[in-house]
Amino acid sequence: MRTFSPRRRPARRNLRAFAHGTRGSISVEYALWTTMFGVAFTLIADLTSVFTANTEMWHVGQDAARRLSVAEMGVQEAESFVRDALAPRFGDTVEVTARSSDPITVEISAPFSEVTVFGMAPGLDAGRLNARLVIRDEVAAMEAIRAAAEAEADLALADGALAGG
C-alpha cells in the first residue's frame, strides 16, 4: 500500500472538496447569465434601432414622393427635404435619389454604422439600409382622367347631336 506524505493528503482532500463543493457557484452562474443577457439586450437594441431608422426613412420618403406627385416640390427640393429631415439621425451620410418621371421614385440609403447603437449585430456594419418608394404621378393621372372625361363628354355631345339631327 502506498502512503502519502502529510503534505499531499490535504491537497488531495481540498481538490475533492473543490470538485464536489457548491460554494461560489451562484456567483459564477450570475456572471455567466448576466453576460448572456447583456449580449441579448444589446442585440435587441441594435435591431430595434435598425427597424426604427428604416421606418423613419420610409415616412420621410413617402412624404417627399407624395409632394413630388402633386407637384408641390421639384426633384432638387425633394432630395433636400429628405436630407434635412434625416440629418439629425444620419448626418451627412444619407444618399437620396429622386425621379419625377411617372412613376415617381424616391430612393434613400444610409450606412448601418450610423443606424446601430452598439454595433453588436453581426453583419450589419458593412451594409447599407435602403428604402425605395414608388408612387404614381398624380398630376399626370388627374390630367389623363380629365382628358378622358372631356373626350367622353364630347362623344356624348356628338351622339346627342347625331341622335337629335
Beta strands, then each sheet from edge to edge (+ up, - down):
strand 1: 95-99
strand 2: 104-111
strand 3: 128-135
sheet 1: 1+ 2- 3+
end
